[in-house]
């Protein structure tokens, strides 16, 4: 590792080690294969319904907070390990990420304001508007931590039924709608047939070049005490692995822990709050 191991980092390392072991499970394979043609295909209404369900299940009616671990594997820089707190308020698109470890990154943070992403650098005390495509220089982007919003931004088409490891999946391709703000104009999703969890995602440039492949595992159902029994269940992937297809050998692993659906103070989603954490 490129960061010194101190007692405060032992928990982080333990979590990441367990995560790496879980990703070695052969039941979730990177390759997919087509199923026989007699498998039921999806009509457009079914495709749109599934995407609407994915959108709804990713959006929380209450505030959300969690601890995340990011492990970046870089072909030249080696391995870098980060710990950060994430805060979300989906009803008005509020998002805050505050880095805690390593010490060199502590106090750095990202804040979404008026649908723009801003980065705070504690060393200089400056704010800058940044791209949503690379969080902290890793292979992750803002979409790895927010709601999907697929129906609003993309047109979707069913391609085929396939097997991804032991899972039966629907392979669906999406192209961005005119005028919509997206990270990439085209992406493919492999959606588990029964649960409708997105297990695999590939992002493409306008030219059709593959940019990034993402796998999501260990989906967790989240419940809010205030929700009724008939409320839509919310889900989040506890583990995500992102492969950079342009810079081969680079990848980032995300682990989400200590999730809580609880009201947050309004001032958390402000520049002043984040600046106060670096003093």
ROKOLMAR-860700 format. One line per 2 residues: number of its first residue (from 1); their letters; for each residue y, x, z of N, C-alpha, C. Coordinates in steps of 0.05 Angstrom, whole numbers, always signed. Each point is the difference from the previous one (the first is absolute). Example, Ala and Ser with C-alpha at 12.3 -4.5 7.8 and 13.67 -1.06 7.14 Angstrom:
ROKOLMAR-860700
1> AS> -114 +264 +156 +24 -18 +0 +24 +18 +0 | +21 -7 -14 +24 +16 +1 +22 -15 +14
END
This chain:
ROKOLMAR-860700
1> XX> -24 +17 +0 +24 -17 +0 +25 +17 +0 | +21 -10 -11 +26 +15 +0 +17 -5 +24
3> XX> -10 -18 +18 +16 -6 +24 -15 +9 +24 | +14 +10 +20 -13 +10 +24 -12 -23 +16
5> XX> -24 +4 +11 -13 -21 +15 +8 +3 +30 | +14 -21 +9 +8 -1 +28 -13 -25 +12
7> XX> -1 -2 +27 -13 -23 +13 +10 -27 -11 | +25 -1 -7 +11 -26 -10 -11 -8 -27
9> XX> -12 +20 -14 -11 -6 -27 -30 -5 +1 | -13 +3 +23 -29 -2 +0 -9 -28 -7
11> XX> +14 -21 +9 -7 -27 -7 +2 -4 -30 | +22 +11 -12 +4 -3 -28 -24 +12 -16
13> XX> -7 +25 +8 -22 +13 -14 -26 -15 +3 | -5 -10 +24 -25 -16 +5 -1 -24 -18
15> XX> +22 -15 -2 +1 -23 -18 -5 +8 -28 | +13 +21 -10 -4 +8 -27 -28 +9 -6
17> XX> -13 +14 +19 -27 +9 -3 -19 -23 -3 | +3 -20 +17 -17 -24 -2 +4 -14 -26
19> XX> +25 -1 -10 +7 -13 -25 -14 +14 -23 | +1 +27 +0 -13 +14 -22 -30 -5 -1
21> XX> -13 -2 +23 -28 -6 +1 -6 -27 -11 | +18 -20 +5 -4 -27 -10 +2 -1 -30
23> XX> +17 +17 -12 +4 +0 -29 -24 +13 -14 | -17 +13 +15 -23 +12 -13 -23 -20 -4
25> XX> +4 -24 +10 -20 -21 -2 -7 -5 -29 | -25 +4 -9 -6 -3 -29 +0 -29 -9
27> XX> +3 -20 +19 +0 -28 -8 +25 -7 -15 | +21 +17 +2 +25 -6 -14 +4 +23 -20
29> XX> -8 -5 -25 +0 +20 -21 +25 -1 -16 | +9 +23 -10 +24 +1 -16 -4 -12 -28
31> XX> -25 +0 -9 -6 -10 -27 -6 -29 +1 | +5 -14 -23 -6 -28 -3 -17 -4 -25
33> XX> -15 -22 +0 -16 -6 -23 +1 -30 -6 | -1 -7 -26 +2 -27 -8 -25 -16 +7
35> XX> +3 -25 +6 -22 -18 +6 -8 -14 -25 | -23 -13 -1 -9 -14 -24 +21 -21 -9
37> XX> +1 -5 -25 +20 -17 -12 -2 -29 +9 | -23 -8 +12 -3 -27 +9 +13 -5 +27
39> XX> +11 +21 +12 +15 -3 +25 +24 -17 -7 | +7 -19 +18 +22 -18 -5 +27 +15 -1
41> XX> +14 -4 -22 +27 +12 -3 +20 -18 +14 | +24 +10 +4 +21 -15 +13 +19 -11 -21
43> XX> +8 -25 +2 +21 -10 -17 +27 +7 +12 | +22 -5 -15 +26 +9 +9 +8 -13 +27
45> XX> -6 -25 +4 +7 -13 +25 -14 +13 +23 | -25 +8 -3 -15 +13 +21 +12 +28 +6
47> XX> +8 +14 -21 +12 +26 +4 +26 -2 +15 | +17 -19 -8 +26 -4 +14 -4 -9 +29
49> XX> -20 -16 +5 -6 -9 +27 -8 +23 +18 | -17 +18 -11 -9 +23 +16 +24 +18 +7
51> XX> +17 +5 -20 +23 +17 +5 +19 -13 +20 | +4 -26 -1 +17 -14 +19 -12 +3 +28
53> XX> -26 -2 +2 -13 +4 +26 +4 +28 +11 | -3 +20 -17 +5 +28 +8 +28 +3 +10
55> XX> +20 -11 -15 +28 +2 +9 +3 -13 +27 | -10 -24 +4 +5 -15 +25 -13 +14 +23
57> XX> -24 +11 -4 -14 +13 +22 +12 +27 +8 | +18 +11 -17 +12 +26 +7 +28 -4 +13
59> XX> +9 -24 +1 +27 -5 +11 -3 -13 +28 | +15 +11 +19 -3 -9 +28 +23 -19 +7
61> XX> -7 -21 +15 +20 -19 +9 +15 +10 +25 | -11 +20 +12 +13 +12 +24 +6 +30 -6
63> XX> +13 +13 +18 +5 +29 -3 -26 +15 +3 | +1 +24 -13 -25 +16 -1 +8 +29 +8
65> XX> -17 +12 +16 +4 +29 +6 -27 +13 +2 | -1 +26 -7 -25 +15 +1 +5 +29 +0
67> XX> -20 +15 +7 +1 +29 -1 -17 +9 -24 | +11 +17 -17 -14 +10 -23 -4 +30 +0
69> XX> -21 +9 -12 -6 +28 -3 -2 +5 -30 | +14 +21 -9 -1 +8 -28 -11 +28 -1
71> XX> -22 +4 -15 -10 +26 -5 +3 +6 -30 | +16 +19 -6 +4 +8 -28 -16 +25 -6
73> XX> -16 -2 -22 -15 +24 -9 +14 +9 -26 | +12 +23 +1 +15 +11 -23 -15 +24 -10
75> XX> -3 +2 -26 -15 +22 -12 +12 +27 +5 | +27 +1 +6 +13 +26 +5 +9 +3 +29
77> XX> +9 -22 +12 +10 +1 +27 -21 -3 +22 | -24 -8 -8 -21 -4 +19 +2 -28 +11
79> XX> -7 -3 +26 +0 -26 +13 +24 -3 +19 | +13 -23 -2 +23 -7 +17 -7 -26 +14
81> XX> +7 -2 +26 -6 -23 +16 +25 -12 +12 | +3 -26 -2 +24 -14 +10 -8 -24 +17
83> XX> +17 -6 +20 -3 -24 +15 +27 -15 +0 | -1 -26 -5 +25 -15 -1 -4 -28 +10
85> XX> +21 -12 +10 +0 -28 +8 +12 -17 -22 | -12 -23 -6 +9 -18 -21 +8 -26 +12
87> XX> +23 -11 -9 +9 -26 +10 +6 -17 -25 | -8 -26 +1 +4 -18 -23 +10 -27 +10
89> XX> +18 -11 -16 +8 -28 +4 +1 -12 -28 | -22 -13 -8 -3 -8 -27 +18 -23 -8
91> XX> +9 -17 +19 +15 -23 -7 +27 +7 -13 | +10 +24 +5 +25 +9 -14 -3 +28 -11
93> XX> -25 +8 -6 -5 +26 -14 +10 +24 +15 | -3 +0 +26 +8 +23 +16 -23 +19 +5
95> XX> +5 +26 -2 -21 +20 +4 +12 +25 +11 | -14 +12 +20 +9 +25 +12 -25 +17 +5
97> XX> +3 +26 -7 -21 +19 +6 +12 +24 +15 | -9 +6 +24 +11 +22 +16 -22 +21 +4
99> XX> +4 +24 -10 -19 +21 +4 +1 +12 +28 | -23 +5 +11 -2 +11 +27 -12 +28 +1
101> XX> -19 +6 -18 -13 +26 -1 -5 +7 -29 | -1 +26 -6 +4 +23 +17 +29 +3 +10
103> XX> +5 +18 +17 +26 +3 +12 +22 +5 -21 | -7 +14 -21 +20 +6 -21 +9 -26 -15
105> XX> -16 -21 +2 +7 -25 -14 +10 -22 +19 | -2 +5 +26 +7 -20 +20 +29 -9 -3
107> XX> +4 -26 +0 +27 -11 -2 +7 -7 -29 | -15 +10 -19 +5 -9 -28 -9 -29 -3
109> XX> +14 -14 -17 -8 -28 -3 +8 -13 -26 | -13 -22 -7 +6 -15 -24 +8 -28 +9
111> XX> +20 -11 -13 +10 -27 +6 +6 -15 -26 | -11 -24 -2 +5 -17 -23 +23 -19 +7
113> XX> +22 +2 -16 +23 -17 +3 +8 -11 -27 | +3 -26 -2 +8 -14 -25 -17 +10 -23
115> XX> -27 +2 +5 -20 +7 -19 +3 +28 -11 | +14 +17 +14 +2 +28 -7 -12 +17 +23
117> XX> -12 +23 -7 -13 +17 +20 +18 +24 +6 | +6 +4 +26 +17 +22 +9 -16 +18 +18
119> XX> +6 +26 -3 -13 +21 +17 +21 +12 +18 | -8 +2 +26 +17 +14 +20 -11 +27 +6
121> XX> +16 +21 -2 -8 +27 +6 +14 +9 +26 | -15 +2 +22 +12 +6 +26 +12 +28 +2
123> XX> -9 +19 -16 +12 +27 +1 +29 +0 -9 | +6 -17 -19 +28 -1 -10 +15 -25 +8
125> XX> -15 -21 +9 +12 -25 +7 +8 -16 -23 | -10 +6 -24 +8 -13 -25 -20 -22 -8
127> XX> +11 -20 -14 -16 -21 -12 +1 +4 -31 | -22 -6 -13 +0 +2 -29 -19 -22 -11
129> XX> +9 -12 -22 -17 -19 -14 -21 +15 -15 | -26 -8 +3 -22 +15 -12 -18 -19 -16
131> XX> -18 +12 -16 -19 -15 -15 -22 -10 +19 | -11 -23 -7 -22 -12 +16 -27 +11 -8
133> XX> -1 +19 -19 -25 +9 -11 -14 +20 +17 | +14 +16 +16 -14 +21 +16 +12 -1 +28
135> XX> -16 -8 +19 +8 +0 +28 -6 +27 +13 | +21 +13 +10 -2 +26 +13 -14 +21 -17
137> XX> +3 -2 -26 -11 +20 -18 -30 -4 -4 | -12 -21 +11 -29 -5 -4 -5 -16 -25
139> XX> -25 -8 -4 -6 -15 -24 +2 -30 +5 | +10 -8 +23 +3 -28 +7 +27 -10 -10
141> XX> +3 -26 -3 +26 -12 -6 +5 -23 +19 | +23 -13 -2 +7 -21 +18 -19 -23 -1
143> XX> -12 -5 -23 -18 -23 -3 -25 +3 +17 | -6 +25 +9 -23 +4 +17 +4 -11 +28
145> XX> +25 -7 +7 +6 -9 +27 +13 -28 +1 | +5 -12 -23 +14 -26 -1 -18 -22 -11
147> XX> +12 -23 -5 -14 -22 -13 -5 +5 -29 | -18 -15 -12 -8 +4 -28 +21 -11 -19
149> XX> +7 -25 +2 +18 -14 -19 -9 +3 -29 | -26 -5 -4 -11 +3 -27 +9 -22 -19
151> XX> -2 -25 +9 +6 -23 -17 +29 +1 -10 | +18 +8 +17 +29 +1 -7 +6 +21 -20
153> XX> -15 +22 +0 +7 +24 -16 -17 +5 -24 | -25 -12 -1 -18 +8 -21 -13 -24 -13
155> XX> -8 +4 -25 -17 -19 -15 -28 +12 +1 | -20 -16 +6 -27 +10 +5 -20 -11 -21
157> XX> -20 +17 -6 -21 -8 -19 -27 +9 +10 | -20 -18 +0 -27 +7 +8 -13 +17 -21
159> XX> -13 +22 +8 -14 +17 -19 -30 -3 +1 | -12 +3 +25 -29 -1 +2 -8 -2 +29
161> XX> -26 -7 +3 -13 +2 +26 -15 +26 +1 | +2 +15 +22 -12 +27 +1 -12 +4 +28
163> XX> -13 +23 +3 -9 +9 +26 +14 +26 +7 | +12 +0 +24 +13 +24 +11 -16 +8 +24
165> XX> -17 +21 -4 -19 +6 +21 -19 -24 +5 | -1 -10 +24 -17 -23 +6 +14 -26 -3
167> XX> +26 +1 -6 +17 -24 -1 +2 -12 -28 | -2 -27 -1 +6 -15 -25 +30 -5 -1
169> XX> +12 +8 -22 +29 -2 -2 +9 -13 -26 | +24 -11 +2 +14 -10 -24 +20 +23 -9
171> XX> -2 +7 -25 +19 +20 -11 +22 -15 -14 | +24 +3 +10 +24 -14 -10 +21 +20 -7
173> XX> +13 -3 -23 +22 +17 -8 +27 -15 +2 | +21 +15 +8 +26 -13 +4 +21 +16 -15
175> XX> +19 -14 -12 +23 +12 -13 +25 -12 +11 | +20 +16 +4 +25 -9 +13 +14 -21 -17
177> XX> +13 -19 +14 +16 -20 -13 +27 +12 -8 | +12 -9 -21 +26 +11 -8 +21 -2 +22
179> XX> +14 +22 +5 +22 +0 +19 -8 +3 +29 | -26 +2 +6 -10 +2 +27 -1 +29 +9
181> XX> +7 +6 +25 +0 +27 +10 -28 +7 +9 | -12 +20 -13 -28 +8 +7 -1 +30 -1
183> XX> -19 +11 +15 -4 +29 +0 -13 +9 -27 | -18 -16 -10 -14 +7 -24 -3 -26 -17
185> XX> +3 +2 -26 +0 -24 -17 -28 -13 -4 | -20 +15 +6 -27 -11 -4 -19 +11 +23
187> XX> -17 -18 +9 -20 +9 +19 -25 -18 -3 | -23 +12 +7 -25 -14 +1 -9 -3 +29
189> XX> -12 -23 +6 -11 -5 +27 -29 -7 -2 | -16 +10 +19 -27 -8 +3 -2 -15 +27
191> XX> -4 -27 -2 +2 -18 +22 -28 -10 +8 | -7 +4 +25 -26 -8 +10 -4 -30 -4
193> XX> -23 -7 -11 -5 -27 -10 +2 -21 +22 | -11 +5 +23 -1 -20 +21 +24 +0 +18
195> XX> +8 +24 +9 +22 +2 +20 +28 +1 -14 | +1 +7 -25 +25 +4 -15 +17 +23 +11
197> XX> -13 +19 +13 +13 +25 +8 +3 +18 -24 | +23 +13 -3 +4 +20 -22 -13 +26 +9
199> XX> -22 +8 -13 -14 +24 +8 +9 +24 -16 | +9 -4 -25 +8 +22 -17 +24 -8 -16
201> XX> +18 +19 -4 +24 -5 -16 +6 +25 -16 | +8 -5 -25 +9 +23 -17 +27 -7 -12
203> XX> +19 +19 +2 +27 -3 -9 +4 +16 -26 | +14 -13 -19 +3 +13 -27 +30 +2 -7
205> XX> +6 +20 -16 +27 +2 -11 +2 -19 -24 | +24 -3 -11 +4 -18 -23 -17 +10 -24
207> XX> -4 +26 -2 -16 +11 -22 -29 -5 +3 | -8 -10 +23 -29 -5 +6 -13 +23 +15
209> XX> +15 +21 +6 -12 +22 +15 -6 -8 +29 | -23 +7 +9 -8 -5 +28 +15 +18 +19
211> XX> +13 -11 +19 +16 +16 +19 -12 +2 +28 | -13 -21 +9 -9 +0 +28 -24 -19 +3
213> XX> -19 +8 +16 -23 -18 +7 +0 -3 +30 | -3 -25 +9 +1 -6 +29 -25 -16 +8
215> XX> -13 +8 +22 -22 -15 +11 +8 -10 +28 | -7 -25 +6 +6 -12 +26 -26 -10 +13
217> XX> -5 +8 +25 -24 -7 +13 +6 -11 +28 | -20 -11 +13 +1 -9 +28 +24 -20 +3
219> XX> -1 -22 -15 +20 -20 +3 -2 -14 +27 | +22 -4 +13 +0 -12 +27 +16 -26 -1
221> XX> -12 -21 +12 +14 -26 +3 +18 +1 +24 | +26 -7 -4 +19 +0 +21 +7 -28 +8
223> XX> +2 -5 +26 +7 -27 +9 +25 +1 +17 | +15 -22 -2 +24 -4 +16 -4 -24 +19
225> XX> +5 +4 +25 -6 -21 +19 +15 -26 -6 | +23 +2 -14 +16 -24 -6 -10 -15 -24
227> XX> -19 +12 -15 -9 -13 -24 -21 -21 +6 | -2 -21 -15 -19 -21 +3 -27 +8 -13
229> XX> -21 -15 +6 -26 +7 -12 +0 -3 -30 | +18 -16 -11 +1 -5 -29 +18 +20 -14
231> XX> +12 +19 +15 +18 +19 -13 -16 +19 -17 | +14 +11 -21 -13 +20 -17 -5 +26 +15
233> XX> -25 +10 -2 -7 +24 +13 +15 +24 -13 | +8 +19 +17 +13 +24 -10 -19 +23 +2
235> XX> +1 +18 -20 -18 +23 -1 +15 +25 -7 | -10 +23 +10 +12 +25 -6 -22 +21 -1
237> XX> +1 +19 -19 -20 +21 -1 +6 +22 +21 | -20 +6 +16 +4 +20 +21 -1 +28 -12
239> XX> -13 +3 -23 -2 +27 -13 +6 -2 -30 | +15 +18 -9 +8 +1 -28 -1 +29 -10
241> XX> -11 +4 -23 -1 +27 -12 +13 -1 -27 | +21 +17 -5 +15 +0 -24 -4 +26 -15
243> XX> -9 -1 -25 -5 +23 -16 +22 +3 -21 | +12 +23 -1 +20 +6 -21 -15 +9 -25
245> XX> +2 -16 -22 -14 +5 -24 +15 +18 -19 | +25 +6 +6 +16 +18 -16 -3 +29 +11
247> XX> +4 +3 +26 -3 +25 +13 -28 +0 +13 | -19 +6 -16 -28 -1 +9 -5 +17 +24
249> XX> -15 -10 +20 -5 +14 +24 +17 -9 +23 | +22 -15 -6 +17 -10 +21 -8 -28 +8
251> XX> -2 -5 +26 -7 -27 +9 +12 -4 +28 | +3 -25 +7 +11 -7 +26 -17 -22 +13
253> XX> -6 +3 +25 -16 -19 +15 +18 -14 +21 | -2 -26 +2 +15 -16 +19 -18 -14 +19
255> XX> +5 +3 +26 -14 -15 +21 +20 -16 +15 | -5 -26 +4 +18 -17 +16 -14 -7 +26
257> XX> +16 +3 +22 -11 -4 +27 +21 -14 +17 | -9 -10 +23 +17 -13 +20 +18 -21 -13
259> XX> -12 -18 -14 +15 -22 -13 +8 -21 +20 | +24 -10 -2 +9 -22 +17 +18 -19 -15
261> XX> -6 -25 +2 +17 -21 -11 +17 -12 +22 | +23 +11 +4 +17 -7 +23 +29 +1 -8
263> XX> +17 -16 +12 +29 +1 -7 +12 +27 +6 | +17 +10 -19 +14 +25 +3 +30 -4 +3
265> XX> +13 +19 +13 +29 -2 +4 +13 +3 -28 | +21 -15 -4 +14 +0 -25 +11 +27 -7
267> XX> +8 +16 +20 +13 +25 -5 -19 +22 -11 | -26 -6 +2 -19 +20 -11 +4 +4 -30
269> XX> +9 -21 -14 +3 +2 -29 +29 +7 -7 | +10 +20 +14 +28 +9 -6 +1 +31 -1
271> XX> +20 +10 -13 +3 +29 -1 +6 +11 +28 | +15 -14 +16 +8 +9 +26 -25 +5 +18
273> XX> -19 -19 -2 -24 +3 +16 -16 +25 -8 | -3 +5 -25 -15 +23 -9 +15 +26 +7
275> XX> +26 +0 -3 +15 +24 +7 -3 +6 +30 | -2 -21 +16 -2 +5 +29 -26 +13 +8
277> XX> -21 -3 -17 -26 +12 +7 -1 +30 -6 | +20 +11 -13 +1 +28 -6 +17 +16 +19
279> X> +13 -14 +18 +18 +15 +19 -15 +11 +23
END
